[in-house]
């Protein structure tokens, strides 16, 4: 039993800070030039393929992908500071987010040589856009209950079923789909699942929007009607889908996007407090302190992952605290504003978006209730 | 990727800040032994001179003193580990007051230190200091005195001060001390930054103590939820209880991350980093708010037995609450952070968070080839 859930802290050294400042300068220029308008939750809601390609040109995508696959051959820590800088400035990063964060590392770990050559250079240039297909209408937190079927046919598989909450599927080129390739074994629910690389323009794929409560379209339902998947587009091993999707969760759960989705709102509130448009309130300091501490904690987890240490529980801690905090920031600023007091269109835009996106923060990527269970398991209670 | 390459890459990018593992092992053994042999908890807590002597024999009471002044030459990373482990054992010894604050002030003022037990305080203009922990036990009290625009340090013998004995929430000595103003005016002049740093050092020392106590509470909670059975199973099997425990663990981890980051910044710069005010504020704020969750939820999980005098829990929860109000209330620190954040404004808030100051850090870029 260890009381220490999160790896010990680490100090960022100048080599990393230099990279951070290089990215920060570029982004400040982009904002000044009007290349994008800073916003909240941009890793889900702001697509800009040109911006994504520009990041690729600058070597800030595919950072952990080896150079022989068109990547940068750099470290997770370097990727960490680049993604932090992109998120705090509210840059439009949704087009590459899933591919860059999950698809690339999964291909590196489980993909065939041909698959790596086929997709990694495009991902690293920001030209190939991926989604992810895990949840289904009847499978949310209980992922092992997926019902999308993969049937063996000559030369490959046919996929039939429906995936939901696939962000950006209407813009993406392909997605990873988790499907049941063998009948459910009640004694081993995690067996018989396989990951497939699905071309979203293939015959039999239908994509319908799921419109969010603010009226905007980010999520989709992806219907697969006997879509043919050639053998060379099976990811990893047939039947090993469960361990493949769960083995990479620490990267997905501990990243800065679990803390910083509303940072632009926090920064706007700090400015409004200085300008007297919001009342001076110690709550701002409390939230800034939590964001700062989460920055250290998230960095510590990244440093541990860099050393190939197990960080699943620590990642769950970051995600529970971070996603709660980014939502609490939205609610906090809402409690400070008095309707009819002063018009602040920019603050209102950020605030309204943040409040409407907030419920999703603690749902996506594993609900906080599931994650508290992960933490409890890490503490030996399960 | 070859592991060797990864290690080299990470070494260049991030520096871990861990305390000396040998020191930690010695301290763990010492405090485990102390916990095993101490008397049952009492409502009033007095200095344990036997434990103090053992710590002194190991060089722990002057861990951060320079070796030329009879100290062990340790840094803040080791000192914070010592404070945390001592607080986890609810050890009634004035480590922060005697070494990190009092010992430091004496060295900064160039005053001799005979090694006798010290506590420390900041008397008001009339020479009175409130809530001075362990004052009745000290052979001398180190006073930091703001005299018009100057800061002075006086090392005043116990026989020259008046003490009104009081106790804090934890039942520890927390006395009112009255000095003769002449003694304070005779103190040695110290630079302004010493006066300013005192509050920060005190606040960070308290944070390290509170985090250590919270980590021990998590251990107690984990043992309890496994051993305590209700409805035919350990209460730790109930999801509602698991979520309380997960929140205790998570808040403690966040407080630990904030405290370690401030300690690492202090150690790397010997407190000269201009970002120390922000770093200490982040620690004090996160620790203070975590304390609310940890104290409330640990008592909830432990049930009625955890509210009794004989139980260990209150020996940790009461000092946590006593210490979080020292060296600035939680509200004071949140207001300080609010001022820093709002002056940083929209464009510099992230710079403040990553460096502790709002000025652009371009001047601090490395120019290594």
Interface residues (C-beta under 8 A of the other chain):
Chain A: X1 X3 X4 X5 X6 X8 X9 X10 X11 X12 X13 X14 X15 X16 X17 X18 X20 X21 X66 X74 X75 X77 X78 X88 X89 X263 X266 X267 X268 X270 X271 X273 X274 X280 X281 X282 X283 X284 X285 X286 X288 X289 X290 X291 X292 X293 X294 X295 X296 X297 X299 X300 X303 X306 X307 X308 X314 X317 X320 X321 X369 X372 X373 X375 X376 X379 X380 X381 X382
Chain B: X1 X3 X6 X7 X9 X10 X12 X13 X14 X15 X16 X17 X18 X215 X216 X218 X219 X222 X225 X226 X236 X237 X239 X242 X243 X245 X246 X247 X249 X250 X251 X252 X253 X254 X255 X256 X257 X258 X260 X261 X264 X265 X268 X278 X281 X282 X285 X286 X289 X331 X333 X334 X335 X336 X337 X338 X339 X340 X341 X342 X343 X344 X345 X346 X347 X349 X350 X352 X353 X354 X361 X362 X364 X365 X366 X368
